[in-house]
Amino acid sequence: MTAESADKLVRAFVALDLDEAMRARLAELVADLRARIPGVRWVRPEGIHLTLKFLGYAGRDRLEGLIDPLRRAAQETSAGAVEVSGLGTFPEGGRARVSRARVIWIGISVPASVLRLQQACERAAVAEGFEPEARPFRPHLTLGRWRDPAPRPALPPIELGRTALETLVLYRSQPGPKGSVYSPLETFGLARPAQPVREP
C-alpha cells in the first residue's frame, strides 16, 4: 500500500477484476449504448469491475487491517470464468418500484465460490469497523449512472460471453472531472484451479 499519513482518509472498495478481452467488449457495448441512451455518465471500461464490498472513506491503518484477511479469502477461492449478459437498471421496475432509473448495469453470473468470497470480504470489513451492507449482494457490473432519475429505457438483449475472474483488488477511488479514477492499493491472486491428473 502506498505510504500516506495515517489520518488521511481514502475512499476505497474491494472488487474482482475482469480480463482484457471482456473490457474490450464492454467498451464496444458502452459506445453503442451511448448513442442510444442519453444523459448517462458512462463508466470508463477500465473502471468496470465486480464490486464485492464498498468501504467508503477510511484511514490507511484500517485499510491495512484488511490486507491479511483479504489475502486469505482470495487464496481460498479458485479462479474461473463466468458469463456476462443481460442489461438492467436500478431501482428495478415493477408495481412496487419507482418507474425511473438511476443506474444501468449488465449482469454477471457467479458461482457459489464467489458468493463465499463476497461474504468473506464483508466479514473482514465489519471486523475492521466498517459499516455492514444492509442490501443483499446482487452481482452486476455498473455501466453508467444518470445524474437525475430518468425514465427507464428499453434495453436490448446482450450476451458478452465469458470473462476470467482471477484477481481480487483493494481499490482506491478518486473523484475527477471525467468520473472517478480507480487505482489498486493491494492485489490478491485467486487460487489456481486444480489441474486434472492425466493417466500415463
Secondary structure, 3 states (H helix, E strand, C coil): CCCCCCCCEEEEEEEECCCHHHHHHHHHHHHHHHHHCCCEEECCHHHCCEEEEEEEEEEHHHHHHHHHHHHHHHHCCECEEEEEEEEEEECCCCCCCCCEEEEEEEEEECCHHHHHHHHHHHHHHHHCCCCCCCCCCCCEEEEEEEEEEEECCCCCCCEEEEEEECEEEEEEEECCCCCCEEEEEEEEECECCCCCCCCC
